[in-house]
Structures are given as C-alpha cells and as structure tokens.
Amino acid sequence: MKEEKKIEGSNIFLKECITEIEKAVDLDSITVERAVFGLFFSGVKLSTGHGGLCFTPVKEIPEAVCCPSSAKAMPFSGKLRGRGVRAYLEDIFSENILRRTLGIATLNALSTLVWDKTEHPEYELLLGAD
C-alpha cells in the first residue's frame, strides 16, 4: 500500500512537469532522433538537438540476462527513431520499465529545451568556474 502511494505521488509530479512543458513548447513538432539503451544510463536526442538521460534500472528487467533476450523487453525495439515526443511522455506511465526509462530521458531532454527558451535573470552562468 505504501509503495502504491509512493508511485501515485511521483506520477502527480511527473504529470505536472509534462503540463508545464506542454505550455512552453510545441510537442507535436518534436521527435526523438535517436534513442539508446545503456547498461547504466539510457538517453535520447531530440530533433531540436537537445538530449536527455535516465538511469537504466537493469535489475528491474528480468529478461536482462543477455542482449538478445533484453531486446524483447522493449516493445518498439528497432522503431524508436522518429516517434513523437508525446508518445515517449505517455510511456512514462507504462508498466514496461524500459519504456518508462526512455520516457523520463525524453522529459529531461524537453526540460533542457524549455530552459534554453526561457530567460533566467536571477541566474548568472560562469564558464570555467568550479
């Protein structure tokens, strides 16, 4: 029961993030140009040039014994390029952990796009500083 409430709470946060991103950018004009699953991190590159990463929870994938069997764990294997970002954002709430992983990576990439499009007068970017 506690685990279910924890997941429900995180879904609310993710839905709010998606809503804010929808207000800032035209999601229907953006696709995923490249999607990569990695042993520790997975990532996407958007058609805007922005990228995003997400931790790959390998231990949550019972099929992840070897590469050929892991490929079956991802329903759209081989068909990830060119999908609209909206489809990836819907995957955040999927039962499939790999779909969720790429969905969150897409959300992270979109947040970078929003950051780049927004002015931040309260922040100063110092290059070459620790």
Residue pairs with C-beta under 8 A, 6 or more apart in sequence:
11 93
14 92
14 93
14 104
14 107
17 107
17 111
18 89
18 92
18 107
20 114
21 27
21 107
21 110
21 111
21 114
24 114
24 117
24 118
25 110
25 113
25 114
25 117
27 84
27 85
27 86
27 89
27 110
28 84
28 86
30 46
30 47
30 48
30 84
30 85
30 110
30 113
31 46
31 47
31 82
31 83
31 84
31 85
32 44
32 45
32 46
32 47
32 80
32 81
32 82
32 83
32 84
32 85
32 88
32 102
32 106
33 44
33 45
33 46
33 47
33 81
33 82
34 44
34 45
34 81
35 42
35 43
35 44
35 45
35 80
35 81
35 102
35 105
36 42
36 43
36 44
37 56
37 70
37 74
37 98
37 101
37 102
38 56
39 56
39 58
40 55
40 56
40 58
41 53
41 54
41 55
41 56
42 53
42 54
42 55
42 56
42 98
42 101
42 102
42 105
43 51
43 52
43 53
43 54
43 105
44 51
44 52
44 88
44 102
44 105
44 106
44 109
45 51
45 109
46 52
46 85
46 106
46 109
46 110
46 113
48 113
50 109
50 110
50 112
50 113
50 116
51 109
51 112
52 104
52 105
52 106
52 107
52 108
52 109
52 110
52 111
52 112
53 105
53 108
54 101
54 102
54 104
54 105
54 108
55 101
56 101
57 97
57 101
58 64
60 97
61 70
61 73
61 97
61 98
63 69
63 70
63 72
63 73
64 70
64 73
71 77
73 96
73 97
73 98
74 96
74 98
74 99
75 96
75 99
76 83
76 99
80 102
85 106
85 110
88 102
88 103
88 106
89 103
89 106
89 107
89 110
90 103
91 99
91 100
91 102
91 103
92 100
92 103
92 104
92 107
93 100
93 103
94 100
94 103
